[in-house]
Amino acid sequence: MPTHGPARAGALDDLLVERVETFVVELPTIRSFEIAGGTVATVGKPSRRVLVKVTAGGVAGWGEATPTPSWTYETTESIVTTIDRYLAPAILGAPAWNLDAIAATFDRVINRGFTIGAPIAKSAVDIALHDLIGRAVGVPLGALWGQRRAERIPLGWIISAKTPEAVADSVTEGRALGYTAFKVKIGLAEIEQDIAFVEAVREAAPSAAIWVDANQAYQVDQALQVARRLADLDVTAFEQPLPANQITGLRRLREHSPVPVALDESLRHPSDLATFVRLDAVDVAIAKVQRSGGLALSRRLCALAEDSGVRLMGSGLTDSDLGFAASLHLFSAFGIDTPVDLNGRQFIQSTYTGGRTVEVHNGLAAVPTGPGLGVDVDEAAVRALAVDVLRADAQARTPAQPVR
């Protein structure tokens, strides 16, 4: 991919969005991954990601969307059609630097329901625009924002297993790779088995930082029962124990839980966090770029949490390296120093990168220093990996022709 030097003074005004392209790529899956809602990745089956290329003034930026229907409502097909048929046409000719105006345009084109509409599709374009602007002026995102508080971000190793023995094996694998913190997916089984999984992690890693994520699996009475057991195991946070829209339940749980309650799926738009803050119903806010519609809105959410005295933790959506880098820049900007769930490297391979990308060593991810996201994309590799999901689906729906 050709490189461009820093733009001349005033050249940002010349960066008008010329083209927005989507590519559905199939990436190798390293390990299987399940959450309470269902399967996220299956070893032996490619993992699909939607990559977005935005071009303006001869400069290109790249973004990423992770279709996870078991976690939220956006599918591969809906992300592609939302971007190609709605978001992209709405911003052609717009100044690429005007991220606030573009976010407002997106909200008019794909409106909100209870909260933000189509955040994952919007996020991919927003990330690509940030990458484009950073590349145009020749600086990483932290310099663009004037906000970079950390050079390395500690990662957590994800435990998603079906037996205590498999849990212990996964902890051993993570520790061998230098990880010292573990996030345990629960809500996959009965409560006693969930607790047994966490006990197995604590036994295998007596001094490790451990937090758990139920992905909305429980009701209030169950969550309280689990929280009391987790406190005895020195668990640092109980992530999204209840369905996202159970605001009063989450407030009640927060009042009585001996373990801090962290919100993920409940916080999409910054206004969602404002509601929980007003109701005194949140201990910890999870920053997650794709869930919140991109970096522009995520920065607003993180700033609100910081100004409201709400602790921040970080997470991702099993992102490949583009989404991984975007999250690292955000978490660095707000100085998130607790281990974060950026687990893409654990489960998939980003075979589209060429040259610079995210470096991970001993469970620490270095915040990229190259322009924009700091990840070089091999466009030829992207095109080779790309599949036409809409055409494949149309062919699958075509009735079989009668035999003559």
C-alpha positions in Angstrom: 0.0 0.0 0.0 1.5 3.4 -0.9 2.5 5.7 1.9 1.9 9.4 2.1 3.9 12.0 3.9 2.3 14.5 6.4 -0.3 16.8 4.8 0.6 20.5 4.2 -0.9 23.1 6.5 -4.6 23.5 5.7 -4.7 20.3 3.7 -7.3 18.7 6.0 -9.8 20.9 4.3 -9.0 19.2 1.1 -9.7 15.7 2.5 -13.2 15.2 1.2 -14.6 11.6 1.4 -14.3 10.2 -2.1 -15.0 6.5 -1.6 -16.0 4.0 1.0 -15.4 0.3 0.3 -16.3 -2.8 2.3 -14.5 -6.1 2.3 -15.7 -9.2 4.1 -12.5 -11.2 4.9 -12.2 -14.7 6.2 -9.5 -15.0 8.8 -8.0 -18.2 10.3 -9.5 -19.2 13.7 -6.9 -20.4 16.2 -9.2 -21.4 19.1 -12.9 -21.9 19.6 -14.7 -19.3 21.7 -18.1 -19.3 23.4 -20.1 -16.9 25.5 -23.4 -17.1 27.3 -25.2 -16.0 24.1 -23.6 -18.6 21.8 -20.5 -19.3 19.7 -18.2 -16.5 18.7 -15.4 -18.5 17.0 -15.0 -22.2 16.0 -11.6 -23.6 15.3 -11.4 -24.9 11.8 -14.0 -22.5 10.5 -12.9 -19.0 9.2 -13.8 -16.0 11.3 -15.4 -13.2 9.2 -14.6 -9.5 9.7 -15.8 -6.5 7.7 -12.9 -4.2 6.7 -13.7 -0.7 5.5 -11.4 1.5 3.4 -12.2 5.2 3.2 -10.4 7.3 0.7 -10.1 11.1 0.7 -7.6 13.4 -1.0 -5.4 10.5 -2.1 -5.1 9.2 1.5 -6.7 5.9 2.7 -7.8 4.8 6.2 -8.9 1.4 7.3 -11.5 0.3 9.9 -13.0 -3.0 11.1 -16.3 -4.4 12.2 -16.8 -7.7 14.0 -20.1 -9.4 13.3 -21.2 -11.2 16.5 -24.9 -12.2 16.2 -24.6 -14.2 19.4 -23.7 -10.9 21.3 -25.7 -8.3 19.4 -28.0 -7.9 16.4 -25.6 -6.9 13.6 -24.7 -9.6 11.2 -22.1 -9.7 8.4 -24.7 -9.0 5.8 -26.4 -6.2 7.8 -23.1 -4.5 8.4 -22.2 -4.6 4.7 -25.5 -3.3 3.5 -25.8 -0.6 6.2 -22.4 0.8 5.2 -22.7 0.4 1.4 -26.3 1.5 1.0 -26.8 4.0 3.9 -23.7 5.3 5.6 -21.3 5.6 2.7 -23.6 7.6 0.4 -24.4 10.0 3.2 -20.8 11.1 3.7 -19.5 11.2 0.1 -18.0 14.7 -0.4 -18.0 15.5 3.4 -14.8 16.7 5.1 -13.1 13.6 6.5 -11.9 15.5 9.6 -15.4 16.6 10.7 -16.1 13.5 12.8 -18.7 15.2 14.9 -20.8 16.1 11.9 -20.3 12.6 10.4 -21.6 11.0 13.6 -24.6 13.2 13.5 -25.2 12.3 9.9 -25.0 8.6 10.7 -27.6 9.0 13.4 -30.0 10.7 11.0 -29.4 8.0 8.3 -29.7 5.0 10.7 -31.7 6.3 13.7 -31.6 5.0 17.2 -34.1 2.8 19.0 -33.7 2.7 22.7 -30.0 3.6 22.2 -27.6 4.0 19.2 -28.6 2.2 16.0 -26.1 -0.1 14.1 -23.1 0.9 16.2 -20.8 -1.8 14.8 -21.3 -0.7 11.2 -20.9 3.0 12.2 -17.8 2.1 14.2 -16.0 0.6 11.2 -16.3 3.8 9.2 -15.4 6.0 12.2 -12.3 4.0 12.8 -11.3 4.2 9.1 -11.8 8.0 9.2 -9.6 8.3 12.3 -6.9 6.3 10.6 -7.2 8.4 7.5 -6.8 11.7 9.4 -3.8 10.4 11.4 -2.1 9.2 8.2 -2.9 12.5 6.5 -1.1 14.6 9.2 1.5 11.9 9.9 0.8 11.3 13.6 -0.7 8.4 15.7 -4.1 8.9 17.2 -2.8 9.8 20.6 -0.9 12.8 19.2 -4.0 13.7 17.1 -6.1 13.8 20.3 -3.3 15.3 22.5 -4.0 12.4 24.9 -1.6 9.4 25.3 -1.1 8.4 28.9 0.3 4.8 28.5 2.7 3.1 26.1 1.7 -0.4 27.0 -1.7 -1.9 27.9 -1.9 -5.1 30.0 -4.1 -7.8 28.4 -6.2 -10.5 30.0 -6.3 -14.1 28.8 -9.8 -15.3 28.1 -11.1 -18.5 29.8 -14.0 -20.0 27.9 -14.2 -23.7 28.7 -16.7 -26.4 29.6 -14.9 -28.3 32.3 -12.7 -27.3 35.3 -9.9 -29.4 33.8 -10.2 -27.5 30.5 -10.2 -24.2 32.5 -6.9 -25.2 34.2 -5.3 -26.1 30.9 -6.3 -22.8 29.4 -4.8 -20.9 32.4 -1.6 -22.9 32.0 -1.5 -21.9 28.3 -2.0 -18.3 29.1 0.6 -18.2 31.8 3.1 -19.8 29.5 2.6 -16.9 27.1 3.2 -14.4 29.9 -0.3 -13.5 30.8 -0.9 -12.7 34.5 -4.6 -11.7 34.4 -7.6 -13.8 33.4 -11.2 -13.0 32.3 -13.6 -15.9 32.9 -16.7 -16.3 30.8 -19.6 -17.6 33.0 -23.3 -18.0 32.4 -22.5 -21.0 30.1 -23.7 -23.6 32.6 -25.5 -24.0 35.9 -24.4 -21.6 38.7 -22.4 -24.3 40.6 -20.5 -25.2 37.5 -19.8 -21.5 36.8 -18.4 -21.1 40.3 -16.3 -24.3 39.7 -14.8 -22.7 36.6 -13.8 -19.6 38.6 -12.4 -21.8 41.4 -10.3 -23.7 38.9 -8.8 -20.4 37.6 -8.0 -19.2 41.1 -6.4 -22.6 42.0 -4.3 -22.6 38.9 -3.4 -18.9 39.3 -3.4 -18.0 43.0 -2.1 -14.5 42.7 -3.6 -13.5 39.3 -6.1 -10.7 38.7 -9.4 -12.4 37.8 -12.7 -10.9 36.6 -15.8 -12.6 35.2 -18.2 -11.8 32.4 -21.7 -13.3 32.4 -22.9 -11.6 29.1 -26.4 -10.9 30.5 -26.9 -14.6 31.6 -28.5 -14.1 35.0 -31.5 -12.5 36.8 -31.0 -10.4 39.9 -31.4 -13.2 42.5 -29.0 -15.5 40.6 -26.5 -12.7 40.2 -26.5 -11.8 43.9 -25.9 -15.5 44.7 -23.0 -15.7 42.3 -21.5 -12.3 43.4 -21.3 -13.5 47.0 -19.4 -16.6 45.9 -17.1 -14.6 43.7 -16.1 -12.3 46.5 -14.6 -15.3 48.3 -12.4 -15.9 45.3 -11.1 -12.3 45.1 -12.7 -11.5 41.8 -12.1 -7.9 40.9 -15.3 -7.2 38.8 -18.5 -8.8 37.8 -19.2 -7.8 34.2 -22.7 -7.5 32.7 -24.5 -10.1 35.0 -28.0 -8.9 33.9 -29.8 -8.2 30.6 -28.7 -4.8 29.3 -32.1 -3.1 29.7 -32.7 -4.2 33.4 -31.7 -0.8 34.7 -33.5 -1.1 38.1 -32.2 -4.6 38.5 -28.7 -3.4 37.9 -29.1 -0.7 40.4 -30.4 -3.2 43.0 -27.5 -5.5 42.3 -25.0 -2.7 42.5 -26.3 -1.8 46.0 -26.0 -5.3 47.4 -23.1 -7.0 45.4 -19.8 -7.4 47.3 -18.1 -7.4 43.9 -18.0 -4.2 41.8 -20.5 -4.5 38.9 -19.2 -3.6 35.5 -21.5 -2.6 32.6 -20.8 -3.5 29.0 -23.8 -4.3 26.8 -25.8 -1.7 28.8 -23.6 1.1 27.6 -23.7 1.8 23.9 -24.2 5.5 23.5 -22.7 8.0 26.1 -26.2 8.9 27.1 -26.7 5.4 28.4 -23.8 5.9 30.8 -25.3 9.2 31.8 -28.6 7.4 32.8 -26.7 4.9 35.0 -24.7 7.6 36.6 -27.8 9.6 37.5 -29.4 6.5 39.0 -26.2 5.6 40.9 -26.4 2.2 39.2 -22.8 1.6 37.9 -19.5 0.8 39.6 -17.4 0.3 36.4 -17.9 1.3 32.8 -16.5 -0.9 30.1 -15.0 1.0 27.2 -15.6 -0.9 23.9 -15.1 0.9 20.6 -17.3 -1.1 18.3 -20.2 -1.3 20.8 -20.2 2.4 21.1 -20.2 3.3 17.4 -16.5 4.1 17.1 -13.8 6.2 18.6 -15.5 9.6 18.6 -18.4 8.4 20.7 -16.2 6.1 22.8 -14.0 9.1 23.8 -17.2 10.9 24.9 -18.2 7.9 27.0 -14.8 7.6 28.6 -14.6 11.3 29.4 -18.0 11.2 31.0 -17.0 8.2 33.1 -13.8 9.9 34.2 -15.5 13.1 35.1 -18.3 11.2 37.0 -15.8 9.2 39.1 -16.8 5.9 37.4 -13.9 3.5 37.0 -13.1 2.5 33.4 -12.1 -0.9 32.2 -11.5 -1.9 28.6 -12.8 -4.6 26.2 -13.1 -5.5 22.6 -15.1 -7.8 20.2 -12.4 -10.4 19.4 -11.1 -7.7 17.0 -8.4 -8.4 14.4 -5.4 -6.0 14.4 -7.2 -2.9 13.1 -9.8 -3.0 15.8 -7.2 -4.1 18.3 -5.1 -1.0 17.5 -8.1 1.4 17.7 -8.9 0.1 21.2 -5.3 0.4 22.4 -5.2 4.1 21.3 -8.5 4.7 23.2 -7.4 2.9 26.4 -4.0 4.7 26.3 -5.7 8.1 26.0 -7.6 7.5 29.2 -4.9 5.7 31.1 -6.8 2.4 31.6 -4.2 0.5 33.7 -6.2 -2.6 34.6 -5.9 -5.6 32.3 -8.2 -5.4 29.3 -10.1 -7.9 27.2 -8.6 -7.5 23.8 -8.6 -11.1 22.9 -8.3 -11.1 19.1 -4.8 -12.5 19.1 -5.9 -15.4 21.2 -8.5 -16.5 18.7 -7.8 -15.3 15.2 -5.0 -14.4 12.9 -4.9 -11.0 11.1 -3.5 -12.3 7.8 -4.2 -9.0 6.0 -1.5 -6.9 7.7 1.8 -6.0 6.1 4.7 -4.2 7.8 3.8 -2.4 11.0 1.1 -3.8 13.4 0.4 -4.3 17.1 3.2 -5.9 19.1 2.3 -8.1 22.0 4.9 -9.5 24.4 4.3 -11.3 27.8 0.7 -10.2 27.9 1.5 -6.5 27.2 0.3 -4.8 24.0 2.4 -1.8 22.8 0.3 1.2 21.7 1.3 1.7 18.1 3.4 4.7 17.2 2.9 4.8 13.4 0.5 7.3 11.8 -3.2 6.8 12.3 -3.9 3.4 13.8 -0.3 2.4 13.2 -1.3 -0.8 11.3 -0.2 -1.3 7.7 -2.8 -3.1 5.6 -1.8 -5.2 2.6 -4.7 -4.4 0.2 -3.8 -7.2 -2.1 -4.1 -9.6 0.8 -7.5 -8.1 1.7 -8.8 -8.5 -1.8 -7.5 -12.1 -1.9 -9.3 -12.9 1.4 -12.5 -11.2 0.5 -15.8 -13.0 -0.1 -19.1 -11.8 -1.5 -21.5 -12.7 1.3 -24.5 -11.0 -0.4 -24.1 -12.9 -3.7 -23.5 -16.2 -1.8 -26.7 -15.7 0.2 -28.7 -14.8 -2.9 -27.5 -17.9 -4.6 -28.4 -20.0 -1.6 -31.9 -18.7 -1.7 -32.4 -19.4 -5.5 -34.8 -22.4 -5.9 -33.3 -25.4 -7.4 -34.1 -25.9 -11.1 -36.1 -29.0 -12.0 -34.2 -31.8 -13.6 -35.0 -32.2 -17.3 
